[in-house]
Amino acid sequence: MSQTPRPESPGARSHGAAGDYRGAPASALPLTATEDRQWATLAHFGGIFGCIPSLVIYLVFRERGPFTAQEAYEALNFTVPPTMVAVLCNVLALVPVVGWVFALLAALLWLGVTVFSVIAGVHANRGQPYRYPLNLRLIHH
């Protein structure tokens, strides 16, 4: 069974001379003002799920939107310490007899982070920068 060669697309790599490459790498466009505000809002709301959403948004959009970069950075710094403490508390919750104390602590911590994340998300959605009242700022850009 013989296959016929497929024609190359205009942006495909050429198999000719070494280093011969046709096409240019795609660069992402800057965010519009609405998109910038939207991603900043989602970075804060993502705190409900820990530090991963704000980290991903910061890494993906920091070069595309200044408001998103600023707010995702703020949200990331706020959510990293409670996420680490919550993970530790959830592991310690498995300890017999005293585990319920750590489970309760993890739940209260999650509730506090959720409240502040929602407040921050509402501010960001209005286009207002938000600074958490207690933020260790462990991560520097």
Phi, psi and chi 1 to 4 in degrees:
 res  aa     phi    psi   chi1   chi2   chi3   chi4
   1 MET       -  121.6 -172.3  175.7 -158.0      -
   2 SER  -108.4  138.4  153.8      -      -      -
   3 GLN  -104.9  140.7  -68.8 -176.1  -18.3      -
   4 THR   -87.2  142.8   57.9      -      -      -
   5 PRO   -65.9  141.7   17.1  -22.4      -      -
   6 ARG   -85.3  143.0  -68.4 -172.5 -143.8  153.1
   7 PRO   -69.6  145.8   20.4  -26.6      -      -
   8 GLU   -79.4  144.4  -73.7 -170.1   30.0      -
   9 SER   -76.7  159.5   63.6      -      -      -
  10 PRO   -58.8  -29.6  -19.8   26.1      -      -
  11 GLY   -95.9    6.9      -      -      -      -
  12 ALA   -77.8  157.5      -      -      -      -
  13 ARG   -71.9  134.3 -176.3  178.3  -76.8 -100.9
  14 SER   -84.7  145.3  170.5      -      -      -
  15 HIS   -95.6   18.2  -65.2  -69.4      -      -
  16 GLY   -81.1 -130.5      -      -      -      -
  17 ALA   -62.3  152.1      -      -      -      -
  18 ALA   -62.0  135.7      -      -      -      -
  19 GLY    82.8   -1.3      -      -      -      -
  20 ASP   -78.0  109.3 -175.8   20.1      -      -
  21 TYR  -133.1  126.3  179.3   77.5      -      -
  22 ARG  -102.9  137.5  -71.6 -176.5  -96.5  167.9
  23 GLY   108.4  166.7      -      -      -      -
  24 ALA  -127.2  150.4      -      -      -      -
  25 PRO   -65.2  142.0   20.5  -27.7      -      -
  26 ALA   -74.5  136.3      -      -      -      -
  27 SER  -117.2  139.5   61.5      -      -      -
  28 ALA   -74.9  143.3      -      -      -      -
  29 LEU   -76.6  153.3  -64.0  173.2      -      -
  30 PRO   -61.9  151.5  -17.8   27.0      -      -
  31 LEU   -72.3  146.2  -62.6  173.7      -      -
  32 THR   -72.0  167.2   64.5      -      -      -
  33 ALA   -58.7  -39.6      -      -      -      -
  34 THR   -66.7  -45.0  -57.5      -      -      -
  35 GLU   -65.2  -38.5  -68.6  169.4  -25.4      -
  36 ASP   -60.9  -46.1 -158.5   12.1      -      -
  37 ARG   -65.5  -39.5 -159.1  172.9   62.9 -118.8
  38 GLN   -62.5  -48.0  170.3 -168.5  -14.8      -
  39 TRP   -69.1  -33.8  -75.2  108.4      -      -
  40 ALA   -64.0  -41.9      -      -      -      -
  41 THR   -61.9  -46.4  -59.6      -      -      -
  42 LEU   -65.4  -32.0  -69.9  173.6      -      -
  43 ALA   -61.9  -41.2      -      -      -      -
  44 HIS   -71.9  -48.1  -74.5  -63.6      -      -
  45 PHE   -60.0  -30.0  -76.6  157.3      -      -
  46 GLY   -62.3  -18.6      -      -      -      -
  47 GLY   -58.4  -21.7      -      -      -      -
  48 ILE   -60.1  -28.5  -64.5  168.1      -      -
  49 PHE  -103.4   10.5  -57.2  107.2      -      -
  50 GLY   103.1 -158.6      -      -      -      -
  51 CYS   -89.9  -12.1   62.5      -      -      -
  52 ILE   -63.5  -46.6  -58.8  -59.8      -      -
  53 PRO   -59.2  -44.5  -25.1   34.7      -      -
  54 SER   -68.0  -33.3   55.8      -      -      -
  55 LEU   -64.4  -47.3  174.3   63.3      -      -
  56 VAL   -63.1  -45.4  169.7      -      -      -
  57 ILE   -63.2  -41.7  -69.6  170.0      -      -
  58 TYR   -61.5  -47.7  179.2   72.7      -      -
  59 LEU   -66.2  -36.7  -68.1  175.0      -      -
  60 VAL   -80.8  -39.6  171.6      -      -      -
  61 PHE  -110.9    1.9  -66.1  106.0      -      -
  62 ARG   -61.6  -30.0   69.2  178.2  174.3 -144.6
  63 GLU   -88.4  -10.7  -59.2  -66.3  -32.1      -
  64 ARG  -102.4  -22.1  -64.1 -179.5   55.7 -161.1
  65 GLY  -148.0  119.8      -      -      -      -
  66 PRO   -65.1  -38.5   18.6  -26.8      -      -
  67 PHE   -68.6  -40.7 -170.8   59.3      -      -
  68 THR   -62.3  -44.4  -62.7      -      -      -
  69 ALA   -59.9  -46.8      -      -      -      -
  70 GLN   -64.1  -46.8  170.1 -173.6  -45.4      -
  71 GLU   -76.5  -35.8  -64.7  -55.9  -58.6      -
  72 ALA   -66.9  -37.3      -      -      -      -
  73 TYR   -63.3  -44.2  174.1   72.5      -      -
  74 GLU   -62.8  -46.0 -179.4   72.7   11.4      -
  75 ALA   -64.4  -40.0      -      -      -      -
  76 LEU   -62.9  -46.3  179.4   59.7      -      -
  77 ASN   -63.1  -34.2  -94.9  -54.7      -      -
  78 PHE   -72.7  -37.9  174.8   71.2      -      -
  79 THR   -88.5  -19.1   56.4      -      -      -
  80 VAL   -61.9  -54.2  165.2      -      -      -
  81 PRO   -60.5  -47.1  -24.3   34.4      -      -
  82 PRO   -64.7  -30.9   -7.4   10.3      -      -
  83 THR   -65.2  -43.4  -60.6      -      -      -
  84 MET   -65.2  -42.6  -67.4 -175.5  -29.8      -
  85 VAL   -65.5  -40.7  171.2      -      -      -
  86 ALA   -64.2  -40.0      -      -      -      -
  87 VAL   -62.3  -45.5  167.1      -      -      -
  88 LEU   -61.6  -45.6  179.1   63.3      -      -
  89 CYS   -61.4  -39.8  -75.7      -      -      -
  90 ASN   -67.8  -32.6  -78.6  -56.6      -      -
  91 VAL   -69.6  -44.5  168.7      -      -      -
  92 LEU   -69.4  -18.6  -67.6  173.6      -      -
  93 ALA   -65.2  -17.5      -      -      -      -
  94 LEU   -80.4   -9.3  -59.4  173.5      -      -
  95 VAL   -71.6  128.8  174.1      -      -      -
  96 PRO   -61.4  151.8  -18.3   28.0      -      -
  97 VAL    74.1  -56.3 -177.8      -      -      -
  98 VAL   -99.1   -0.3  -64.9      -      -      -
  99 GLY   -59.4  -32.2      -      -      -      -
 100 TRP   -62.5  -30.3   67.7  -87.6      -      -
 101 VAL   -64.8  -44.1  173.0      -      -      -
 102 PHE   -70.3  -34.8  -66.0  106.7      -      -
 103 ALA   -64.2  -42.5      -      -      -      -
 104 LEU   -64.7  -43.0 -179.5   62.6      -      -
 105 LEU   -61.2  -42.7 -177.1   59.5      -      -
 106 ALA   -63.3  -40.9      -      -      -      -
 107 ALA   -65.9  -42.9      -      -      -      -
 108 LEU   -65.5  -38.6  -68.7  173.1      -      -
 109 LEU   -63.1  -45.6 -173.8   60.9      -      -
 110 TRP   -61.7  -40.7  175.9   80.2      -      -
 111 LEU   -62.5  -45.2 -178.6   63.6      -      -
 112 GLY   -62.0  -45.5      -      -      -      -
 113 VAL   -63.3  -40.1  168.7      -      -      -
 114 THR   -61.7  -46.7  -62.1      -      -      -
 115 VAL   -59.6  -49.7  167.8      -      -      -
 116 PHE   -67.2  -34.1  -78.6  109.6      -      -
 117 SER   -66.3  -40.1  -66.3      -      -      -
 118 VAL   -68.0  -44.1  168.8      -      -      -
 119 ILE   -58.7  -46.4  -68.3  168.9      -      -
 120 ALA   -64.4  -40.2      -      -      -      -
 121 GLY   -63.1  -39.3      -      -      -      -
 122 VAL   -64.7  -43.2  169.2      -      -      -
 123 HIS   -60.8  -47.2  -81.9  -92.9      -      -
 124 ALA   -63.2  -37.4      -      -      -      -
 125 ASN   -63.8  -28.2 -167.0   39.8      -      -
 126 ARG   -84.1   -2.2  -66.5  178.7 -177.8  152.8
 127 GLY    84.7   13.6      -      -      -      -
 128 GLN  -101.0  128.9  -56.7  166.0  -15.7      -
 129 PRO   -64.7  147.4    5.1   -5.6      -      -
 130 TYR  -124.3  135.8 -174.7   79.5      -      -
 131 ARG  -117.5  121.1  -64.3  -64.2  163.0 -105.6
 132 TYR   -66.1  141.0  -67.4   92.2      -      -
 133 PRO   -64.1  -30.0    9.2  -14.1      -      -
 134 LEU  -127.9  103.3  179.5   62.4      -      -
 135 ASN  -141.7  118.7 -163.1  -17.5      -      -
 136 LEU   -75.2  -19.8  -60.6  177.1      -      -
 137 ARG    49.4   56.7  -61.0 -166.4 -161.7  -35.8
 138 LEU   -75.7  -28.6  -62.1  173.0      -      -
 139 ILE   -98.9  130.1  -60.3  169.1      -      -
 140 HIS  -115.7  143.9  -58.0  -77.6      -      -
 141 HIS   -94.7      -   29.2 -171.7      -      -
